[in-house]
């Protein structure tokens, strides 16, 4: 696909923010990828215009070693990420802002597997993400109503009914203890829209292999090192826009 370099900014920034398409079934992690027959992805956003023009700057090897090295946090030692095995476009990096949103806004471009945090001066911090089945179920605008360090994971009753082995982590049983194996990882950001919980989360991820992919379950997952960075930059009530 090619783009006219003189394409007006307004022509590709317009989109329709829809309300929740369906109720989510809760965030979880899985290394299994969804095949193309299970998920149809339509690229509606011309984010690739900026990628093709080379406006992003991939961090150096030394920077990456620090960014994705081991981290001691909250009493847990998060292991280093083998970033060499991840597509470089999904590394955390500062890029020209392609969203047109005000500074401080989070934008999730679901089809492109990118999350943007809009900065001042026409720039944005971009993170690579993995998208689970639940991550395709909601789009629109909202706010980060709640933020949690090392959250407990409480799969909803519908998920427990499908996977009885999860009953020990059910809401009634208090959920899964925080930790390196917890599907929500080191941080979780909870999205509300019109005062209602969307059940849509931005969260950490113990499996680096899922970044840039559509996986069998979960919402929007970032590397644990990246969700910690995002958490430290984003206050409660920060605006968020999700594109499908």
Secondary structure, DSSP 4 states (H G I P E B T S, - for coil): ----TT--HHHHH--------S--------SPBPPTTT------S-THHHHHTT---PPPHHHHHHHTS-EEETTEEEPPP-GGGS-GGGS-EEEE--S-PPTT-EEEETTTTEEEEE-GGGEEEEEE-EE-GGGGS--EEEEEEEEEESPPB-B-HHHHHH-GGGGGGBTTTT-BPSSTTSTTTTEEEEEEETTEEEEEEEE--S-GGGTTSBBSS-SEE--HHHHHHHHHH--TT-EEEEE-
